[in-house]
Amino acid sequence: MLLYTTVVFLAREAFRRACLSGSARRDWAKTFNLLWLTVPLGVCWSVFLGWIWLDILEVPDANAVPHYKLGVIAFALSAVVELLGEPFWVLAQVHLFVRLKVIAESLSVISKCILTVFLVILYPHWGLYIFSLAQAFVNWKEARLTWSFFKQSFLKQVLTEGERYVMTFLNVLNFGDQGVYDIVNNLGSLTARLIFLPIEESFYVYFAKVLERGKDVKLQKQDSISMAAAVLESLLKLMLLVGLTITVFGYAYSQLVLDLYGGSMLSSGSGPSLLRCYSFYVLLLALNGVTECFTFASMCKEEVDRYNFVMLALSFIFLCMSYFLTYWKGSIGFILANCFNMGIRIAHSIHYIYRYFGESPYRPLKGLLISPLLIVVYVISGVATGISEVFLCCDKGWMARFSHIAVGALCFTATLASIFFTETKLIHFVRTHFLSRYTKEGQK
C-alpha cells in the first residue's frame, strides 16, 4: 500500500496545488493538458518504485506472503488507473461540485471494501493479490507553479510517510511490531482521512479563490481579506476543539477501543500507549491541516520555493529522529518524531499567518484561544475518564466496560454543552456559513 500511496502522491499532489489556485475562469484546455501529465509521470514513478520494491527491498517469504510480485505490479498499475481521473477531479473541485465529488469518492471506497471482503471470503489463498486487485499545449505559468509544488510535495510525502520508509528500508522494527503500529496508525488516522482531509481540500480551494496569490494584504480586496480572516479564525477554533476532544477522550479509551477491535493481543501490549500518543498527534494534524491550507493557498511561487528549503532540512531531521527515537522508545518513537515534525510545520504556518495579517486589523489567530471554562471542563473530563479507565477497564467484565463508556458519554455531553454555550461565534459560523452554504452548493 505504501507503494500505491507514494506513486499517487508524487504524481498528482503538485498538479492539484497549482491547478486549484486562482479562479474557475481560465483556459481549461491548457489546464487539462497540464493535468494529463500526471499519467506518464505516474507510469515513471510506478516503474521506478516497483523496481525498488521487487529488486532492492527484502522480498517476504512466498509461503508467508503469497503473490507478492503480482501484488506489487497490481498496486503500481492501480495507481496509474487512478491518475486517469485526475483532470476531472480538479474540474469538480474548482467548480465546487460537492455532491458529485462526495458520491464518486464514497462509491469508490464502498466498492473497494465490498470487493476486498468478497475476494477474502471466496479466495483467501490469494493473499496480498486481493488487496492490490481491489485498488484497481501547456499553461506554462501553472507548469512553473506545479514544479514548485512538486518539490514541496516530494518533501511533504517524506514528512507524511517518513516513518513507513524508515520501517521499510531500514528494518528497525520486526514484522509483529510493524503490524501493531499499522493497526494503530490506521485507527488513529480515521479522523484525519474522514474529517480533516476533506476540510483541508475544500478550504484550500476557498482561500485560493478568495485571495490573490502572492499579493500583500494591503493590495487584496478588503472584503475578501475580511471573509478569509473570519473563515480562518472559525476553522482554527473548530479544528482545535475537535483535536482537543479526541486527545482528551482518546487517552482514556484507547485500551478499550483496541480490546474491542482486536482483543487482548492488541490491548495488552504496546498498542494502548501507541494509540494514546496518536490521540495527541491527531490534535497536531488538525491544526496543521488548516494552517497549511491557508499558507499554501496564499504563498507566491518564490515563497513556496523558500519553504521548500525549510522542508528539506525538516525532512532530514525527521528521518534521523525517526531512526534514533525508534531505537530508544520502540514504535512510539515514530509518533514522537511525527509530533515534532507537525509542531515545526504548525509554528512556521502560524508565523506566516501572523505576518500576513500583521498590517491589517484582522487577527484570525484568536481562533486558537478557548474560554477558561472550557479548559476546566476538558481537564475534569480527562481526570474523570482516566480514573474510570483504571477501575473499570478492561479486564473486569462487560458491566464495567459499559460503566466506563457511560462515564465517557456523560463527560462528552458536558463538553459539547460547554462548547455550545461558550463558543457561540463558532456555533453561529457552523450553522449559517458552513452547513447551509455547502448544502446549497451541493444542490446546484
Disulfide bonds with the S-S distance in Angstrom:
Cys393-Cys394 1.54
